Amino acid sequence: MTAEHPVTAEHPVTAEHPATTERPATTERPVTAERPVTAERPVTAERAVAGLIADRIVDVPDFPVAGIVFKDLTPLFADAAAFARTIDAIVARYGPDSFDVVAGIEARGFMIGAAVAYAAGVGFVPVRKAGKLPREAFSLTYALEYGEAALEVHADAFVAGQRVLVIDDVLATGGTAAAALTLVERAGGRIVGLSVLLELTFLDGRQRLSGYPVHALLTV
């Protein structure tokens, strides 16, 4: 909408130019608030990002143990434009004012989570493997597809009631995510959601996270 031209003084009516009957004023349509101009609608943007992620995943068979197909996302992290769009999509999904801090799950959750925290202007808390934190920490052991592991978070990582967005790269069986969510709550945080880049739906990991909002940019 452009600014209207300023109203100028009318020319005086002269004998040579008698005043003509003006047209009755018409009722103008009410001015409606314009939608902000965005590059893409949120749903369309997420679909585009899902395609970017899918195109950059490399399947690595028998890693870290025989029978496991590892989803290597490092090509996505190495692509500056694709990685930026991925981070922006996560922030847009929740809104930068909907969480106070990001918790990233070791290890690739660190890369994604720290970038999301920076983009949203909030802090970052690492959820680490056992024995990596220097101060008092809560610890939880859980089952993996190929063994057992433990996660830890500093006991004073969160202010009581602080809204926490938990970030990881892949949701598989849900054991790692469930442990991380439990630790965040034990440390006083309030879960806003779990966000992952990739969800392997055939492993039913989401079933273990009943009651928590889970979002994946790409599901296979």
C-alpha positions in Angstrom: 0.0 0.0 0.0 1.6 3.3 -1.1 1.0 6.6 0.7 -1.8 8.7 -0.8 -1.0 11.9 -2.6 -1.3 15.0 -0.3 -4.5 16.9 -0.8 -3.9 20.2 -2.6 -6.0 23.4 -2.4 -8.8 23.4 -4.9 -8.7 25.9 -7.8 -11.3 28.8 -7.2 -14.4 28.5 -9.2 -14.4 31.2 -11.9 -17.2 32.4 -14.2 -15.6 30.7 -17.2 -15.5 27.4 -15.3 -18.7 26.9 -13.4 -18.5 24.4 -10.6 -19.7 20.9 -11.7 -21.7 18.6 -9.6 -19.4 16.3 -7.7 -19.9 12.5 -7.8 -21.3 11.2 -4.5 -18.5 9.8 -2.3 -18.5 6.0 -2.4 -17.9 4.0 0.7 -14.3 2.7 0.7 -13.5 -0.8 1.6 -12.0 -1.2 5.0 -8.3 -1.5 5.0 -7.3 -5.0 6.1 -4.1 -5.9 7.6 -1.7 -7.3 5.0 -0.1 -10.6 5.6 3.6 -10.4 6.2 5.6 -11.4 3.1 7.5 -14.6 3.6 9.5 -16.6 1.2 7.5 -19.7 1.7 4.5 -20.8 3.6 5.5 -22.8 6.7 4.2 -26.2 5.4 5.7 -25.6 2.0 9.0 -24.6 3.6 9.1 -27.7 5.8 8.5 -29.9 2.8 11.3 -28.3 0.9 13.6 -28.7 3.9 12.6 -32.4 4.1 13.8 -32.8 0.6 17.1 -31.1 1.3 17.7 -33.4 4.2 16.7 -36.5 2.2 19.1 -35.6 -0.6 22.0 -35.2 1.8 21.7 -38.4 3.9 24.3 -41.0 3.3 23.4 -44.6 4.4 26.4 -46.4 6.0 25.7 -50.1 6.4 27.0 -52.1 9.4 28.0 -49.0 11.5 28.6 -48.8 14.4 27.9 -52.5 14.5 26.8 -55.2 12.0 23.2 -55.0 11.0 22.8 -51.3 11.7 22.4 -48.8 8.8 23.8 -45.5 10.1 22.3 -42.3 8.7 25.2 -39.9 8.1 24.0 -36.3 8.2 27.4 -34.7 7.9 26.8 -33.7 4.2 23.9 -31.7 5.4 25.9 -29.9 8.0 28.6 -29.2 5.4 26.1 -27.5 3.0 25.8 -23.9 4.4 22.6 -23.0 2.6 20.8 -26.3 3.4 21.9 -26.3 7.0 20.7 -22.7 7.5 17.3 -23.5 6.0 17.1 -26.6 8.3 17.8 -24.5 11.4 15.4 -21.8 10.3 12.6 -24.4 9.8 13.0 -25.7 13.4 12.9 -22.2 14.9 9.9 -21.3 12.7 8.0 -24.4 13.7 8.0 -23.5 17.4 8.5 -19.7 17.3 11.6 -18.0 18.9 9.5 -16.9 21.9 8.1 -20.3 22.8 11.2 -21.7 24.5 13.8 -20.3 26.9 16.7 -22.7 26.3 17.7 -25.5 23.9 19.0 -28.9 25.2 21.0 -30.8 22.6 21.7 -34.5 22.8 25.3 -35.7 22.3 26.6 -35.7 19.7 25.0 -34.4 16.6 22.3 -32.8 18.7 25.0 -30.4 19.8 25.6 -29.2 16.3 21.9 -28.7 15.5 20.9 -27.5 19.0 23.6 -24.9 19.3 22.6 -23.5 15.9 18.9 -23.4 16.9 19.8 -21.7 20.2 21.8 -19.0 18.4 19.1 -18.4 15.8 16.5 -18.1 18.5 18.6 -15.9 20.8 18.5 -18.4 23.7 21.0 -20.4 25.7 22.2 -24.0 25.1 22.5 -27.0 27.5 24.4 -30.2 26.5 22.9 -33.6 27.4 26.1 -35.6 27.5 27.3 -39.2 27.6 28.3 -40.6 31.0 31.4 -39.2 32.6 31.8 -36.1 30.4 30.3 -33.4 32.8 32.6 -31.9 35.4 30.0 -31.1 38.1 27.1 -32.7 39.9 24.8 -34.3 37.3 21.7 -36.4 37.0 22.4 -39.7 35.1 20.1 -42.2 33.4 20.9 -45.5 31.7 18.9 -46.7 28.7 18.8 -49.4 26.0 20.0 -48.8 22.5 19.2 -50.8 19.3 22.7 -52.4 19.7 23.5 -52.2 23.5 23.2 -49.9 26.5 24.2 -46.3 27.2 23.8 -43.5 29.7 23.2 -39.8 29.5 23.8 -37.0 32.0 22.9 -33.4 32.5 24.1 -30.9 35.1 21.9 -30.8 38.1 21.7 -27.0 37.9 21.4 -26.8 34.1 17.9 -25.3 34.2 16.0 -22.7 36.2 12.9 -24.4 37.7 10.0 -24.3 35.1 12.3 -23.1 32.3 10.8 -24.0 28.9 13.2 -26.4 27.1 13.3 -27.4 23.4 15.2 -30.7 23.1 17.1 -31.3 19.9 18.5 -34.5 18.3 19.4 -35.6 14.8 17.5 -38.9 14.5 14.6 -40.5 16.3 15.0 -44.3 16.1 13.8 -46.6 18.9 13.3 -43.6 21.2 15.5 -44.7 24.0 18.0 -41.9 23.8 15.2 -39.3 23.5 13.2 -40.7 26.4 16.3 -40.6 28.6 17.1 -37.0 27.7 13.5 -35.8 28.2 13.4 -37.5 31.6 16.7 -35.9 32.6 15.6 -32.4 31.6 12.5 -32.7 33.7 14.5 -34.1 36.6 16.7 -31.0 36.4 13.7 -28.7 36.6 13.1 -28.0 33.0 9.6 -28.0 31.3 9.6 -29.7 27.9 8.3 -27.6 25.0 9.0 -30.4 22.5 11.4 -32.8 20.9 12.6 -31.8 17.5 14.6 -34.1 15.2 15.8 -33.9 11.6 14.9 -37.5 10.8 12.4 -40.0 12.2 12.6 -43.7 11.4 9.0 -44.6 11.8 9.4 -48.3 11.3 11.2 -48.4 14.7 8.2 -46.9 16.5 10.3 -44.6 18.7 7.5 -42.1 19.0 5.5 -44.7 21.0 8.0 -44.4 23.8 7.5 -40.7 24.0 3.8 -40.6 24.7 2.8 -37.3 26.2 5.6 -35.3 24.7 5.2 -33.1 21.5 7.5 -34.7 18.9 8.4 -33.1 15.5 10.5 -34.5 12.7 11.4 -32.5 9.6 11.7 -35.8 7.6 10.0 -39.2 8.3 10.9 -42.4 6.5 
